[in-house]
Amino acid sequence: MLVEYFIDHYGKNVGKKFRKISAGTLELLQAYDWPGNIRELQNVVERAVVLSDGDTFYVDESWLQWEAPQISRSTAFLPTMLRQEKK
C-alpha cells in the first residue's frame, strides 16, 4: 500500500501513470530488510519512477544491494586500546 502511494505521488510529479507493478519488484521490495527505513523506500521508489519506461513499475535489483560497513583494523581494537590507556 505504501509503495503504491509513493508510486502515485512521484508519478504525478514527473507526469507518469503506472498500471501495474512487476511481480519481481513486489517480491524484491518485500524481501528487502530496509535498513534505511521509509526514507530509503521513498528514494528507491522515486528513482524507479523516473527510470521506469512504459506503464509497468519496476525496481532494479542492484539498487537494493546493502552491505554492512567494514570495520577497519584500527577501530576494531578501540575498546582494548582504551582499557589499556586507563591502566
Buried (B, 14 or more C-beta within 10 A) or exposed (E): EEBEEBBBEBBEEEEBEBEEBBEEBBEBBEEBEEEEEEEBBBEBBBBBBEEBEEEEBBBBEEBBEEEEEEEEEEEEEEEEEEEEEEE
